Amino acid sequence: MSALSSRRPAVVGFATFTLLMVTAFSGLGIWQLQRRVEKHALIARLNERLAAAPEALPAAAQWPSLTPAKDEFRRVSFTATYVPVPDAMVYSAGSAVRDDVSGPGTWAFLPVQLADGNSIVVNAGFVQNTMQDRNQQDRAVRRLITGDPAQLTGYIRFPENAGALTPAESVAKRLWFTRDHLAMARALGWGESGKAVAPFYIDLESPVPENGIPKPGALSVHLKDDHLQYAITWFTLALAVVIAFSVWWRGQRHA
């Protein structure tokens, strides 16, 4: 009786620990399954937007109400004129949404002006440039600035936030490492005529320049979907804790 009494606190303690761990691991597993359902719904919504026929560009009065959740990747078509101002380049090692782009290079960002005088920043496409030669980038973009209106089709995108390890931009080289078109506009003086710069930018799909530089193109969704594997891992850990307790408890009973 004395031995049993002395073991009781250990049994209660280990049982409590096991219960807490099983609850935590099972909860994380269930959360991952919920995330998987949400991720699949998001992928379906994005694919639907990418495949839809181009819509008219939202009017400037609607711009403040646009959000990434309901408007990211909406396909739009509009007429605008490239503005003869310095462009910006965004360094990239590839693309998560373009199947036809790989390797290091830059994305050409520059503003276009609408008929009402407001501006939209356009990602005109990929420029293969491993040496970050600014002269090459200038030549690639200069062909777009003709002074004539162009019919543009692309996808609404929203600016990125820089991470803790993201290098700082070089305004002198007009080189950024995040797609923050509003920061580019402030630094390079885009839209200083008193007119608005849209809170979103456009990933250009067409037209494609005759020489293919910059290289715009269609987008596709490639979101990571590892939630099932993570859920299995958490449920396996919960089962392992139960097994460990069972083995320990059997040993205590035999002792």
C-alpha positions as CSV (number, residue, x, y, z in Angstrom):
1,M,0.0,0.0,0.0
2,S,2.9,2.3,0.8
3,A,4.6,1.6,-2.5
4,L,1.3,2.3,-4.4
5,S,0.8,5.5,-2.5
6,S,4.4,6.6,-3.3
7,R,3.9,5.9,-7.0
8,R,0.5,7.7,-7.2
9,P,1.9,11.3,-7.6
10,A,4.2,10.1,-10.4
11,V,1.3,8.3,-12.2
12,V,-0.9,11.4,-11.8
13,G,1.9,13.7,-13.0
14,F,2.7,11.6,-16.1
15,A,-0.9,11.1,-16.9
16,T,-1.5,14.8,-16.8
17,F,1.5,15.5,-18.9
18,T,0.3,12.9,-21.4
19,L,-3.2,14.4,-21.6
20,L,-1.8,17.9,-22.1
21,M,0.6,16.7,-24.9
22,V,-2.1,14.6,-26.6
23,T,-4.5,17.6,-26.5
24,A,-1.9,20.0,-27.9
25,F,-0.6,17.7,-30.6
26,S,-4.2,16.7,-31.7
27,G,-5.2,20.3,-31.7
28,L,-2.3,21.2,-34.0
29,G,-3.2,18.3,-36.3
30,I,-6.8,19.4,-36.5
31,W,-5.7,23.0,-37.1
32,Q,-3.5,21.8,-40.0
33,L,-6.5,20.0,-41.5
34,Q,-8.5,23.2,-41.3
35,R,-5.7,25.1,-42.9
36,R,-5.6,22.5,-45.7
37,V,-9.3,23.1,-46.4
38,E,-8.8,26.9,-46.4
39,K,-5.7,26.6,-48.6
40,H,-7.6,24.4,-51.2
41,A,-10.5,27.0,-51.2
42,L,-7.9,29.8,-51.7
43,I,-6.2,28.0,-54.6
44,A,-9.6,27.4,-56.2
45,R,-10.6,31.1,-55.9
46,L,-7.2,32.2,-57.3
47,N,-7.4,29.8,-60.2
48,E,-10.9,31.0,-61.0
49,R,-9.7,34.6,-61.0
50,L,-6.7,33.8,-63.2
51,A,-8.8,32.0,-65.8
52,A,-11.5,34.6,-66.0
53,A,-11.9,36.9,-68.9
54,P,-10.3,40.4,-68.4
55,E,-12.6,42.9,-66.6
56,A,-12.5,46.7,-66.9
57,L,-10.0,48.3,-64.6
58,P,-11.8,49.5,-61.4
59,A,-12.4,53.3,-61.4
60,A,-10.1,55.4,-59.2
61,A,-13.0,56.0,-56.7
62,Q,-13.1,52.2,-56.1
63,W,-9.3,51.9,-55.4
64,P,-9.5,52.4,-51.6
65,S,-12.0,49.6,-51.3
66,L,-9.9,47.0,-53.1
67,T,-8.2,44.3,-50.9
68,P,-5.9,41.4,-51.5
69,A,-8.4,38.9,-50.1
70,K,-11.1,39.7,-52.7
71,D,-9.1,41.4,-55.5
72,E,-5.6,39.8,-55.7
73,F,-5.0,38.3,-59.2
74,R,-8.2,39.8,-60.7
75,R,-7.5,40.0,-64.5
76,V,-8.1,43.4,-66.0
77,S,-7.7,45.2,-69.3
78,F,-7.2,49.0,-69.8
79,T,-5.6,51.6,-72.0
80,A,-2.7,53.7,-70.6
81,T,0.4,55.4,-71.7
82,Y,3.9,54.7,-70.3
83,V,5.3,57.7,-68.5
84,P,8.8,58.8,-69.5
85,V,10.3,58.7,-65.9
86,P,13.0,56.5,-64.4
87,D,11.9,52.9,-64.0
88,A,12.7,50.6,-61.0
89,M,13.9,47.0,-61.0
90,V,13.1,44.3,-58.5
91,Y,15.6,41.6,-58.1
92,S,14.4,38.0,-58.2
93,A,15.8,34.5,-58.3
94,G,12.7,33.3,-60.2
95,S,9.0,33.4,-59.8
96,A,6.4,31.5,-57.8
97,V,3.6,32.5,-60.2
98,R,5.3,32.3,-63.6
99,D,6.1,28.9,-65.2
100,D,8.1,30.5,-68.0
101,V,10.6,32.4,-65.8
102,S,13.6,30.9,-64.0
103,G,17.0,32.0,-62.8
104,P,18.1,35.4,-61.4
105,G,17.1,38.6,-63.0
106,T,14.9,41.6,-62.4
107,W,11.3,42.7,-62.9
108,A,10.7,46.1,-64.6
109,F,8.4,48.4,-62.7
110,L,7.3,51.7,-64.2
111,P,4.2,53.9,-64.1
112,V,1.6,54.2,-66.8
113,Q,-0.9,57.1,-67.0
114,L,-4.6,56.7,-67.5
115,A,-6.9,59.1,-69.4
116,D,-7.9,60.8,-66.2
117,G,-4.3,61.5,-65.3
118,N,-4.0,59.0,-62.4
119,S,-1.2,56.5,-62.5
120,I,-0.9,52.8,-62.1
121,V,2.5,51.0,-61.7
122,V,3.0,48.1,-64.0
123,N,5.3,45.2,-63.7
124,A,6.2,45.1,-67.4
125,G,8.0,41.7,-67.2
126,F,11.2,39.9,-66.5
127,V,14.6,41.1,-67.6
128,Q,17.3,38.4,-67.5
129,N,20.3,40.2,-66.1
130,T,22.7,38.4,-63.8
131,M,25.2,41.2,-63.6
132,Q,22.6,43.9,-62.7
133,D,23.7,46.1,-65.6
134,R,21.6,49.2,-65.3
135,N,22.3,50.3,-68.9
136,Q,20.9,47.0,-70.1
137,Q,17.8,47.4,-68.0
138,D,17.4,51.0,-69.3
139,R,17.6,49.8,-72.9
140,A,15.0,47.0,-72.2
141,V,12.5,49.5,-70.8
142,R,13.1,52.4,-73.1
143,R,11.3,50.7,-76.0
144,L,8.1,50.7,-74.1
145,I,8.0,54.5,-73.7
146,T,6.6,55.6,-77.1
147,G,4.2,58.3,-76.0
148,D,1.2,56.4,-77.5
149,P,-1.6,54.8,-75.5
150,A,-1.3,51.0,-75.3
151,Q,-3.9,48.3,-74.5
152,L,-2.7,46.5,-71.5
153,T,-3.9,43.3,-69.9
154,G,-2.7,41.9,-66.6
155,Y,-3.4,41.0,-63.0
156,I,-4.1,43.2,-59.9
157,R,-1.4,42.7,-57.3
158,F,-0.7,44.3,-54.0
159,P,2.7,45.5,-52.5
160,E,4.9,43.2,-50.5
161,N,6.4,43.9,-47.1
162,A,10.1,43.5,-46.7
163,G,11.3,40.7,-44.4
164,A,13.8,41.0,-41.6
165,L,16.6,39.7,-43.8
166,T,15.6,41.5,-47.0
167,P,18.3,43.8,-48.3
168,A,17.6,47.5,-48.4
169,E,16.8,49.1,-51.8
170,S,19.4,51.0,-53.7
171,V,17.7,54.2,-54.9
172,A,20.8,55.2,-56.8
173,K,20.7,52.0,-58.9
174,R,16.8,52.0,-58.8
175,L,17.0,48.4,-57.5
176,W,14.5,47.0,-55.0
177,F,14.3,43.5,-53.4
178,T,10.5,43.6,-52.6
179,R,7.6,44.5,-54.9
180,D,6.7,47.6,-53.0
181,H,5.6,49.9,-55.8
182,L,4.4,52.6,-53.5
183,A,7.9,52.9,-52.0
184,M,9.3,53.1,-55.5
185,A,6.8,55.9,-56.4
186,R,7.8,57.9,-53.3
187,A,11.6,57.5,-53.9
188,L,11.5,58.1,-57.7
189,G,8.8,60.8,-57.8
190,W,6.2,58.9,-59.7
191,G,2.8,60.6,-59.6
192,E,3.9,63.9,-58.2
193,S,1.5,65.9,-60.5
194,G,-1.2,65.8,-57.8
195,K,-2.9,62.8,-59.3
196,A,-3.2,59.4,-57.4
197,V,-0.9,56.4,-57.8
198,A,-3.1,53.2,-57.4
199,P,-2.6,51.2,-54.2
200,F,-2.1,48.1,-56.4
201,Y,0.1,47.4,-59.3
202,I,-0.5,45.3,-62.4
203,D,1.5,42.2,-63.3
204,L,1.4,42.5,-67.1
205,E,0.3,39.6,-69.2
206,S,0.2,41.4,-72.6
207,P,1.2,42.9,-74.9
208,V,4.6,41.2,-75.3
209,P,7.3,43.3,-76.9
210,E,8.6,42.1,-80.3
211,N,12.0,41.1,-78.8
212,G,10.3,39.6,-75.7
213,I,12.1,42.0,-73.3
214,P,10.8,42.8,-70.7
215,K,9.0,39.4,-70.7
216,P,5.4,39.6,-69.4
217,G,3.2,36.5,-69.2
218,A,0.3,34.6,-67.8
219,L,0.3,33.8,-64.0
220,S,-0.4,30.5,-62.4
221,V,-0.9,29.6,-58.7
222,H,1.7,27.4,-57.0
223,L,1.0,27.7,-53.2
224,K,2.6,25.2,-50.9
225,D,0.2,22.6,-49.6
226,D,2.0,20.6,-47.0
227,H,-0.8,20.8,-44.4
228,L,-1.7,17.1,-44.6
229,Q,1.9,16.0,-44.0
230,Y,2.1,18.4,-41.0
231,A,-1.3,17.0,-39.6
232,I,0.0,13.5,-39.9
233,T,3.1,14.5,-38.0
234,W,1.2,16.0,-35.2
235,F,-1.2,13.1,-34.9
236,T,1.8,10.7,-34.9
237,L,3.4,12.6,-32.1
238,A,0.1,12.4,-30.1
239,L,0.0,8.6,-30.6
240,A,3.7,8.3,-29.6
241,V,3.0,10.1,-26.3
242,V,0.1,7.7,-25.6
243,I,2.2,4.7,-26.4
244,A,5.0,6.0,-24.2
245,F,2.6,6.4,-21.3
246,S,1.1,3.0,-21.9
247,V,4.5,1.3,-21.8
248,W,5.5,3.2,-18.7
249,W,2.2,2.4,-16.9
250,R,2.5,-1.3,-17.7
251,G,6.0,-1.3,-16.2
252,Q,4.7,0.4,-13.1
253,R,2.0,-2.2,-12.6
254,H,4.5,-5.0,-13.0
255,A,6.9,-3.4,-10.6
